[in-house]
Amino acid sequence: MRERRVVIVVWDGLRPDLVVPEATPTLAAMAARGTWVRDSYCAYPSETRVNATMLATGCHPGRHGIVGNKLYVPNVDPHGAVVTGDDTTLTAIAERDPPLVAVPGLGDYLAEAGKSVVVVSSGSPGSAWLSNPRSQDHLYNRALIRPAAAQAAVAQFGPVPPDSHPATGRLEWQARVCTEHVWPTLRPDVTICWLTDPDHTQHRFGLGAPQSLEALRGCDAVFSRLLASLGQFGWRDNTNVIVTSDHGFTTRRPQYEIDPIAALASDDVIVSGGAIYLTSESTERAAAIVQTLQDHPAVGAIFAADDGPAAERPGTMPLSMAWGGRLHRRRPDIQCSPVWWDDTNEYGVPGYAAGPVGAGHGSTSPRDLRNTLILAGPDVRSGTTSDAPAGLIDVAPTVLAMLGLPVPATMDGRVLTEALRPGVVAAETGPTPEPQFETASASAAMTTGGSYRQWLRRVRVGRTWYLTAAGAERD
């Protein structure tokens, strides 16, 4: 078995069209010498913890069970959704609604093969935890360090710097932990290095703002430092580097005075972002709730749980269509996206969605669903771009292939053979299958007159599904 290491660097919220030499020279140079996957997608909803778990498991949210940044787990809180961004909440879910993550992850498969993974993150403790849910593995985060004995090792780096926009101090702390402790001491086979920017700063100042561009440059400087350290440890020639992001981003515009989804919240209707959970007392109102959503111009695509009270309502799509045919028990009864459009903001960056003023993600806009995916290293084709549809779901199986390990058939993702050099993957794997594109639509009458029509586009490569966009139109 060949000696290999893999370093996965997640730039939280990095849109692929913002990878340019002016802001990200190191990353742009890596894209030129490696393989840039130009048509890569994250999971819907395009939120961080959903996709951190997909990165870890190679499975759709309908299988792994982290279906939103907030989850409605009645055994934890019967009255509302709980935020998955902190370790306290995740511990409560793990204890009262086990398992926290329903499928094995990359860390589990590596441990079975006698290999190790370490997470180093300046993001939320929730995204750090879900990047590798195995509690026995090493994890270094600004608010969560495990195992407990590892806390003494990072004391030498001093307290975690305070919050800032850009998050320069925290990124530098993270880089020191990785290059001065994790790599020389633990020497992991796989490192997941999660950078909280540009997401952290873009939320505050918007896409293309001077502060957001400075955040991109800060991430690039840290990335350059990580690459230089690989050379210092003699790892450059045997380490594959994967740079990805957990989601894209859109500018938000509050076009309407009332948020129609939030307005539905009551004692028996639990609302969390675009997710709507109906209690036993409100299931009979499912049809009326769907109609309310279809009538409001701020609401885009509407998905209904295949086994829920809103299933097959006119104008809805089955939620499983967004999740590769999967449906976890924590699924909402109704999941909807804000409308989106592709105008440019004041800084010339395209992509809008309805919502509070600022910038965000989570919608079915391709600007939110498209993520960055760039690979380089000894097992990666040089100087190429790939237009084959792919996604964050493919990172875990591709890492296993790079390490010469078998890829479990239970993973929904696939090995990115089109990005790898010949001989890395067994010959019987064959070439990348031709993509099969699919468009679906559903219509309903509006009580205000006219009609509501939603559409969905997805593509399948082999047996792996990617949701590429969904939206709605009204007469």
N, C-alpha and C positions, 0 to 999 in steps of 0.2 A: 504494500500500500504506500503510495507516494506521500511524502511529508508536505502538508499544506496547512496554512492558517487562513482564516477569513476574517476581515474587519468590515462590519456593516456600520455605516455612518448615516444616521437619520437626521436630515435637516427638516425640522418640524415646519410644515406649511410651505415648503419650497415649490413654487410653480415652475414647470420646466422651461417656460418662456422667459424666466428671469435668470436663467443660467447663461450669462454673457460675460465676455472677458473683462468688461469694464467694472463689473461688480464682483464676479467670482472667477478670477483668473486661474486659480489652481484647479478648480473643478472643471472649468471649460477646457483646460489643457488635458485633464484626465479623460474627458469625454472625447477629445480628438484622438487620443492614443489608444483608447479602449473601445468599448461598444456602448453607444447611447441608444437605449430603447425608447423610441420616439412616441410610441402609442401605448403608454402604461396607465393603469387605472387602480384606484383604491376601492375600498368597499363603501357602500351606502348604508347608513348615513355617513357622509364623509367627515367623520369626527375622529379625534385622536385615539381614544381608548379602544374603539371598535377596531381601528387599523393597527394599533400596537399588538393586539391579540391576533389579528390576521397575520401579521409579520411573524409572530412567534409560532403559530400553528400551521400555516399554509392552508387554512380552512376559512370558509365563509362565516359571517356572523350567525347565520342560521344554524350552524353547527357548533361553533365555539361558545356562543351564549352571551358574549358581551355585545349587546345590540345597540348601545348608545353610550354617550358620555354620562348619561343618567339612566338608572334602571329602576323600574318599579318592582320591588321585591317585598311582597306583603309581610313576610316573616321578619323583615328588617324594619320596614315602616309601612304600615297598612294605609297611611293617609297621603303618601306622596312618593315621588321618585327620589332616589338617593344618588349623590354625585360619586362617580367612581374614581375621582382624582386623588384620593388620599388612602393611605394604607389602613386606617381605622375602618373605613366603610368596606373596603375589600375584605378585610378580616371578618367583619360581620356577615357579609354575603357568603363567604367561604364556610362559616360555621352554621349559618341558619338556612342556607339554600345551596348545599353542596351538589356537585363540585362548582367552584368558582368558574373554572374554564372546563368545558365538557369534553375536550379532546386533548391528547398528549401534544406536547410542543417540541420545538427544536432542542431545547435543553434536555428533555427526556430521551430523545433518540441519541443525542451525543453522549449522555451518561451511560446508556446501554453499551455504547461502543468504546467506553473508557476515555472519552474526550470531555472537554470542559468549555463552558461559555460564561462570560462575565459581562454584566451590563454596567455601563458608566453613563449616567444621565444627569443633565441639568434641567430636565423637564419636571413634570409633576411626579410625585411618588407613585401615582396610579399608573401612568404610562410606563414608568420604569419597571414596576412589578409585573405588569401584563406583557412586557417584552420578553420576560422569562418567568412564568409563574412558579417555578420550582423554588421553594423557600430555602432549600439547602445549598443553593448556588450563590456565588458572590454577586452582590449588587451594591453599587455606590451611587447614591442620589443625594441631592441637597437636603432632603428631609427623611431619607430612609437608607440605612446601611445594614447589610446582612452578609454573613452571620454577625452576631453581636461582637465577636472577637475582632472583627475587621475595623471596628470603630477606632481602636487604638492606632491602627496603621495609618489612618488618614488624619489623625490629630496633628501630624507634622505639617499639614498644609494650612492649618489655622481654620477659623470659622468660615463657613460659606459666606461669600460676599453678599451684601444686601441686594434686593431687587433693583433692576435698572432697565432702561430702554435706550439703546440696545443692552442686552444682557451680558456685557463684556466681562465683568468680573466673574460671573458664574461659569461662563464658557472657559475662561482661563483656569479656574479652579478645577473644572472637569478635565481639561487637558493635562494638568499636572498630575491628577490622580491616575489618569490612564498611563501616561508616559513615564512617571517616576515611581509608581507603585505597582499597578496592575500588570503591565507588560514585563518589567524586569523581575518581579517577584512571583506572580501567578502564572505567567506565560500561557495564557488560555489559547485553545485552538480556535475559538470564535469570540470576537469582541463585538458587542452592540454598543455603539457610542451615539447617544441621543442628544442632539443639540436643540435647546429650547427655542432658539431663533432660527429663521426669521418670524415664526408664528407669533412669538411673544410681543415683538415690536410692531408687526403688521396689524395686530388687533388694535393697538393703541393709536397708531398714526396713519394706517392705510397703506395700500399697495402703491409702490413707487415713490412714497414720501422720502425726503432726505434721511430721516431716521431709519426707515426700513432698508434703504440702500446701504446705510452704514452697518446695519445688522447683517446684511448679506456679506459685506466685506469682513466683518468680524468672524463670521462662520468660516469664511474662506481662509482667514489667517490661522484659525484653530485647525482646520483641515490640513493646511500646509504643514503645520507643526506635527500633526500625527503622521503624515507621510514621511517627513524627515526622520522621525523617530524609528520608523520601520527600518530605515537604512542603518541607523545606529545599532540596532539589535541584530543586524544581519538577516532581517526577515523580508527584505524587499523582493527578492527573487522567488520566494515561495509563498507569498501572501496575496490572495485575491481580495480586492477592495470593491465593495458594493456601496454606492451612495444612492439613497432613496429618500422619499418623503412620505409622510403618512396621509397627506391629502393636498389638494390645491387650495385656492383662495378666491373670494370674490369681494368686490366693494358692495356695501349694503346701503340701501336707500329706503327710508321709511315713507313709502308712498301713501299709506293709509293710516288714519288716526287710530284705528283699533286693530290689534292683532287677532284675527279671527280664530286662530288655534288656541291661543292663551285664554281667549274669552270663553271657551268651552269648559274650562276647569271648574270643578265643583266637588262636593263631598264624594260623589259617586262617579266622577269622570276625572281620571288622573292624567294630567298633561305634562309632558316633558319635551320641550323643543317641538319637533314635528311628530313625536310619538304620543298616541292617545290610547289609554287603557280604560276599558269599560268594566266596572264592577258588576256583580250580579244584579244590582238594583238599576243599572242603566243600560243593560244589553238591549232592551226593547227600543231604546232611542237610537240605535246604530244607524238606521236608515235616515233619520232626521239629521243626525250629525254629519253624515256623508253629504246630504243635500246642502247643508249650511256651508260646508267647505267648497262644494262645487259652485255655489252661488257667489262666493267672494273672489274678487279678482286678484287678491294677494296670494292665493293658494294655487300651487302648480299640480304636479303629479300626486295622486292619492293611491296608496297601496292598502289592501285589506288582507289581514291574516287569513290564510286559506281555510283554517278551521275555526274562525271567529264569527261573531254575530254580524259583521259587515261583509262577510264573504259573498262574492258574486253580485254585489250591488252594482247597478248600471253605472258605468263610467269609472269603475275602479279596476285596478290590476291586482293579481295575486301577489302578496308580499314575497313569496318564494321565488318569483321571477327575478327579483333583485338580488337574491341570495343563492343563485345557482341551484335552485330546486330544494333548498334546505329551509327548515323552520324550527327554531328552538322554542322551548316552552316559555322563555322570558320575552318572546316577541310581543310587541304591542298589538292591539286589535286593529288599529289604523295607524299608518305611517304616511306623513305627507311632507312635501317639499314646498318651500316658497317659490313663487314664479321667479324666473331669471331672464336676463337679456344680455346682449353683448356690447353695449355702449362702452366707451372709454371714460375713465375717471379724469380728474383734474391733472393727473400726472401722465396721462396717455396710456394707462394700463386697462385693457378691455376686461369685461366681465362684471355684471351686477346681479344681485338677488335682492328681493324684498326683505327688509328687516331693519333693526335698529341701526342708526347712523354709525358708520365706521367700516370695518372689514371683518369678514368671518368666513365660515365654511359649514358644510353639513348638507347642502342642497344636492339636487340631481343635475345641476349645471355641469357641463363638461369642464368648466374652469375649476370647479370644486373636485370633480372626480378624477381629473388627470393629475397624476403624480410624477415625480422625477424618478428615473431609474437609469443609472449609469454604472457600468462594470469595467474593471481593468485588473490585469494581473496575469500570471503565467498560464492560466487556463482559459483566458478570454481572448476572443478574436481582436486583432489590432486594427485601429483606424476605421471602424465600421459604424454604421447606424443600422438599426433594425426597425422595420415598420410592422413586424408581426405583432398583433395585439398581445399584451402581457400585463402583469400587474404585481402589486405588493404581495399578492397571494402566492406568487411564484418564488419569492426569495428563499423561504425555508427549504423547499425541495431542491433548489439550485445549490444552496450551501451544502446540503448533504452530498449531492453529486460531486461538487468540487473536492470534498474530503474523501471521496471514494466510498461512501456509505450508501446502503440501499435506501431508496425513497419509498416510504410506506404508501400503499395503495389507498389508504384512508385519507390522505391529504387531497384537498380539492385542487390545489395548485399543481403546476407542472415544472419540469426542468427546462430552463431556457436554453435548449440545445442550439438555437440559432445564434446565441451570443457566445457559445463556447467553442474552443478549438476542437478539431477532430481528435477522437481518441479519449476525450475526457469522460464521455458517457458511453456506455456499452453500445456496440454497433447495432444490436438488435432494437435499440430505441428508435432508430430511423430518423428521417428528417422531420422538421416541424410540420404538423398537418396544416393544410390550407384553412384559413379562418372561414367560419360559417356565420354570416351576418343575419340578424333577425330584427324586424320591426313589428311592434304590436300596437294596437290602439283600442280605446274603449270610449264610448260616448254616453251622455245622459242629458235629459232635458233640465233646464234651470227653472226654478220657480219664478225668477225675475224675468223670464222670457229668453228665447234663444237656446243655445245648447253649449254644453261643456264637453270637450274632447281632449283626452290625454293620450300621449304616445310614449313609447319606450323603445330604446335601441340597445341591443346587447349583441355580443359576438362570442362564439365558441371556438376555441382552438383545442383540438382533441376532445377531451371531456371537461375542460376548464372553461367556465363562463365568466365574462366580464360585462358589467353594466357600464355602458358608455355615456348615456344621457337619458333623461326623461323630462317631459314637460307637458304643458297644457295650453289649450287655445279655447277662446270663447267667441261666440258670434258677436 
